[in-house]
Amino acid sequence: MSSYNSFLPTAARTILSPSWAPALREKSITPIVLNSYQQIRGAKVQSKGKSQTKQKRGPRYFHQKDLRNIQQFALCDAMRYIRAFEVGRDPRTTKYELHIRLKTMRDGPVIRNMLRFPHSIKTDSRICVVCPPGSRHEKEAKAAGAVLVGEDEVFNLVKAGKIEFDRCVAHPDSMDKLNKAGVARILGPKGLMPSTKTGTVVEDVASRVEMLRGGLIYREKDAVIRMPIGQLAFSPEQVRDNMRVTIDQIKKDAARLSDRINKEIHEIVLSSSHGPGFSLNGEFKSDESIASEALTGS
């Protein structure tokens, strides 16, 4: 068995050496040695204890900025600054972009839908339609402008990595075959998998193709809905009309979720493909706004 000296600190072993033996007889030294030894033992025991504190949960709602602390702009003023940032770029390809910030909980359903603008932004979207070959739906989809129509032909191209379309619509009669084809793991991450929730599984595929060519699909992410709202060549009136339709549709989407889920529009920000964002105050013009004709075209 080891000697008790091996368990003592170095300083204590020095004091207990034969040269210090006479000093041990003094009562004043013994308490000092014992107290220091007890403190060290106590420190070791305390370090082994487990923390009983529980981690606090994060906030239930997404944090949004206080609008009283930021500068906001009328629509025409925001468009004026954005066009200055986009000088030299093609106004037909550069887009105005809308960012709608929501007051909403972190956990819960999200808003996602599709809409058609009164002033179409993009008419060259490539639409794929999955429907029974040889049916009237195939003929109507091709007449509406779909670039790829069918079933097995579509599945083979997707598996080969040749996804040359921007949207995918499916007829209900082809959904079973689509699910069994094993292409969901490819189309899903790209946001191209047809779904009833996004309105891309419909009976009238031709009308949906026409709508998608002039509209878009949007989805809430991290309490923000982002979407293009118009070309840079659009007039302020055209951008305003598209914004009105968008805001009205999002309010309807929020009302359909649930009576227990409260989603409200907190802020609307207008930006562009390469420019910064400007928070809008809800006004169309201000006293310093220029004529809308100067904000239209190239």
N, C-alpha and C positions, 0 to 999 in steps of 0.2 A: 504494500500500500504506500502511496506517495506521502511524503511528509507534508504537514500542514503549511510549511514555509513556501511550498510551490504554488499555493493558492493565494498568497499575499502579494500585494504590489511591490515593486522594486524598492520604493522608499521605505515601506514597512519592514522588508527583509534587512535593509541596511540598519534600521533602528534596532532590530532584534538581534543584530550580530553580537558576538562576545564582547567587542570593544565598547558596546553601548549597554552592556548588562547592568552596570551600576545605575544607569539612568532609569531603567525599568522600575526601580524601586520607588521612583518619585511618582506620585499620584497624578501630577499634572500632565505627564506625557501619555499615559495609557488611554485616557478618553480621546485624545486627538487621533491616535492610530486607529482605534476602534471605530470612531465616527467616520473617518475617511473611508475605511473598509466597508462600513454599512452603506454609505452613500453610493459607492461604486456598485455594490450588489443590487441596491434598489434601482439604479439607473438601468442595469441590464434587464431586470424584470419588467420595468416599465416599457422598454423598447419592444418587448414581445407582445404587448397588448394589442388587440385589434380595434380599429376605429369603428365606432358604432354609429357614426353619422351617416345619413342617407343622402344620396345625390338628389338635388332639387331638379324638378322638371323645368323645361324651358317654357317660354310664353305660349299660350294657346293660340294667339293670333299673330299674323305676320305684322312686323313693324313697318309702319308707313310714316313718311315725313310729315311734319306739321306744315301745312300749306301757308300758314301765316308768316313763316320764316323764309320763304323762297319767293323769287320774283316770277310773276306770271304775265302772260302775253295774250293779246287778242290774236285771232287766227291769222289775219292779214299781216300783222307785225311779225309773227313767228315765221310765216312763209317768206317774208322779205329777207329775214336773216338767213334762213335755210338756203334760199336761192343764191345768196352771196357766198355761202360755203361751197356750193356746187357749181361755181362758175367754170365754164369750159367743158362741162360734161354733157352728154347727150340727154336732153330733157325727156326723150321718149322712153329711155331705158332706166333712168334714175327714178327712184320711187320716193314718195312721201310715206313714212311709216308711222303707225299709231301704236302707242303703248298705253293700255288701260290698266291702271293699278286698282286693285280691289281691297276692300276691307273684308277679310275672310279668315276662317280658322285654318290652322295648319293641317289638321286631319279632317277629311271630309270629301265629298264629291267635288269634282271640278267641272267647269263650264266647257263644253265643246260642241260645235255645231258648224253649219255652213250657211253662207248667205250670198246673195247676188246683189251687186252694187247697181244703183241707177246709172252710174257712169263706169263702164267696164274698164278695168285696169289692164288685164292681160287676156288676149283672145287666142293665143297660140299654145295654150296648155295641151300637153299630150295626154289623152285619156285612154285608158285600157278598160275594156268591158269583158267580163266573164259571163257568158250566157250560152245556152245550148246552140251548137252550130246548126245552120240550116233553118233556124226559126225566124219568125218575123222580127224578133228582138235584135237578132244579128244584123238584119238589113236596116232597121231603124237606127241602130247605134252607128253603123258606118255612114249613113246619110247625115247623122248629126255631127259627124266629124271625129269619131273615135279612130285612133291610129292603130289599135290592135283589138281584135274581137275574136272570141272563141273560148275553148276550154283547154284541151290537150296542148294546142299550139302555145297558148299563154304559159302553161305550167312548165313546158320544156324550156322556153326561153328564160323564164325566171330561174330555174335550176341551173341553167348554163351561165347565169350572171348577166344576161343581156336584158336589163331593166331599162327600156327606153321609153318610159312614160312617167308622167308627173302625178297622176291620180289613177285610182283603180275602182271601178264600179262593178257590182255583181248582181245578177238576177237571183231571186230566191231559189229557183229550180237548180241552180248550179252550185249552191253553197255546200251541199254534202260532198260533191266531187272536189270542190276547192279545199275543204278541210282535210280530205283523205289524201290529197296530192302532196302534202308535206311542205308547202311553200309558205306557210304562215310564219315560220321561224326566219324566213328571208324577208318577207314583205312587212312583217310586224315592226321590227326595229326601224325600218325606213318610213313608217307611218303610212304605208300603202295597202295594208290589209283591209278589205272591205268589212264594214261593221254596221249593224243597224243603229248603233248609238251615234255614229257620225253621218248617218243618212246615205251611206254608199251601198246599201243593199236594198234595192227598190224594184218594183214591178216595171215602172216606166223608165227604162234605162236611157232612152233617147232624150227625154226632157232633162234627166240628171246630167247627161253629157253636156247639153247646151248650157245648163246652169253653171257647171264647173268651169267651162271655158270662159265664162264671164264673171265668175265669183271665186270664192275660196273657202277653205276649211280652216277654222281657227280652234285653238285649244288653250285653256288656262294653264299656266305653269308658274309655280312660286308666286301666286297671287297677281300675276301679270298676264294680260292677253296682248300679244304682239301680232300685227298684220300690216301688210301694205294697204294704203288707203287711196293712193292715186299716183299718177305719173307727175313728174316735175313740171310738165307742160300744162297740167290742169289749172283751171282758173280757181280762185278762192271759193266761188260758188259751187263748183263741182266737188271740191274737197269737202265743203260744208255739207253737201247733200249726202255724200258717202258716209261721213261721220254720223249724221243723224240716223241713218238706217242702221249703222253698226251699233250705236249706243242703245237704240230702241230694242234691237234684237238681243243684245246682251242682258238688258233688264228683264226681258221676257224669259231668257234662259235661266237667270237667277231665280225668278219667281216660280219656275217649274220644278226646281230641285226638291224642296221640302219646306214645310211650314217652320220646321225647327232649324233650318239652315239659313242664316242671314248673310247675304252677299250684297255689298254696296259698292258703287263706283266711287273711289276716293280721289283719283287724279287722272287727267288725260294729258299725255305728252306727245307732241308732234316732233318727229325727227326726219331724217332722210337716209339714203343708203350710205352716205359718207360723212354726214354732218352731225352736230350735237343735237340734243333734245331740248325742247322748249315747253314748259308747263303752260297749259292754256287756262285762261280765266273764264271761258264760256262766252266771251264777246266776239263778235265777228270783226268789228273795226274799232279803232280808238281814234282820238282826236289827231294823232300824229300819223295815221295810216295813209299810205299812198293809194292811188286808184287801182282797182283790181285788174284793169287792163295791163298795167305795168308788171303784174305778177303772173301773166298768162303767156304760154308759148316759150320759145327759146330766148 
